[in-house]
Amino acid sequence: MMLRDDALLLEDLDHAIIGVDEEGEVPVYSFEGILEGLQANNHGWDRLDALEWYDYNIASLLPGKQFRVVVLEVIDDIEG
């Protein structure tokens, strides 16, 4: 994977990378993967702790130019 020189890799969250953008220049992260990683890396954190940390430390970086975050909604039960 060849990324732009200024592409941003989030520390200790490589497992949350789900691919690269259309141009193949910046990593694309799973939002859920980021939250799970934050909880695993910071013992005792619950989802709210991870979300607050994400909002303040990652969302404030303005994803898009150096990395992207994708929010995928998983549907567990489909009726019909």
C-alpha positions as CSV (number, residue, x, y, z in Angstrom):
1,M,0.0,0.0,0.0
2,M,1.5,3.3,-1.1
3,L,0.2,6.2,0.8
4,R,0.7,10.0,0.4
5,D,3.6,11.3,2.3
6,D,1.3,13.3,4.6
7,A,-1.2,10.5,5.2
8,L,-2.0,10.1,8.8
9,L,-1.8,6.7,10.5
10,L,-3.6,6.6,13.9
11,E,-1.3,5.1,16.6
12,D,-2.2,1.6,17.7
13,L,-5.2,1.4,15.5
14,D,-3.9,-0.4,12.5
15,H,-6.4,-3.1,13.0
16,A,-9.2,-0.6,12.3
17,I,-7.9,0.1,8.7
18,I,-10.4,-1.3,6.3
19,G,-8.7,-0.1,3.1
20,V,-7.6,3.0,1.3
21,D,-9.5,5.8,-0.5
22,E,-10.4,5.8,-4.2
23,E,-7.1,7.3,-5.1
24,G,-5.2,4.8,-2.9
25,E,-3.6,7.6,-1.0
26,V,-5.0,7.7,2.5
27,P,-6.1,5.0,4.9
28,V,-9.8,4.4,5.6
29,Y,-10.7,3.5,9.1
30,S,-13.7,1.7,10.5
31,F,-15.4,3.9,13.1
32,E,-16.4,0.8,15.2
33,G,-12.9,-0.6,14.8
34,I,-11.5,2.6,16.2
35,L,-13.8,2.6,19.2
36,E,-13.1,-1.1,19.9
37,G,-9.4,-0.4,19.7
38,L,-9.6,2.5,22.1
39,Q,-11.4,0.4,24.6
40,A,-8.9,-2.5,24.3
41,N,-5.9,-0.2,24.5
42,N,-7.1,1.7,27.5
43,H,-8.2,-0.8,30.1
44,G,-11.3,0.1,31.9
45,W,-12.7,2.4,29.2
46,D,-16.3,1.8,28.2
47,R,-17.8,2.9,24.9
48,L,-18.6,6.4,26.1
49,D,-15.0,6.9,27.2
50,A,-13.8,5.8,23.8
51,L,-16.4,8.0,22.0
52,E,-15.4,11.1,24.0
53,W,-11.7,10.5,23.3
54,Y,-12.5,9.9,19.6
55,D,-14.5,13.1,19.4
56,Y,-11.9,15.3,21.0
57,N,-8.7,13.7,19.6
58,I,-9.6,12.1,16.2
59,A,-12.7,13.9,14.9
60,S,-11.0,17.2,15.5
61,L,-8.3,16.3,13.1
62,L,-10.7,16.9,10.2
63,P,-10.7,13.5,8.5
64,G,-10.7,13.5,4.8
65,K,-7.4,15.0,3.7
66,Q,-5.0,12.7,5.6
67,F,-7.3,9.8,6.5
68,R,-11.0,8.9,6.3
69,V,-13.3,7.3,8.8
70,V,-16.2,5.1,7.6
71,V,-19.2,4.5,9.8
72,L,-20.8,1.2,8.8
73,E,-24.1,0.1,10.4
74,V,-24.5,-3.6,10.8
75,I,-28.0,-4.9,10.5
76,D,-28.3,-8.0,12.7
77,D,-31.9,-9.0,12.0
78,I,-33.6,-8.4,8.7
79,E,-37.3,-9.4,8.5
80,G,-39.2,-10.0,5.4
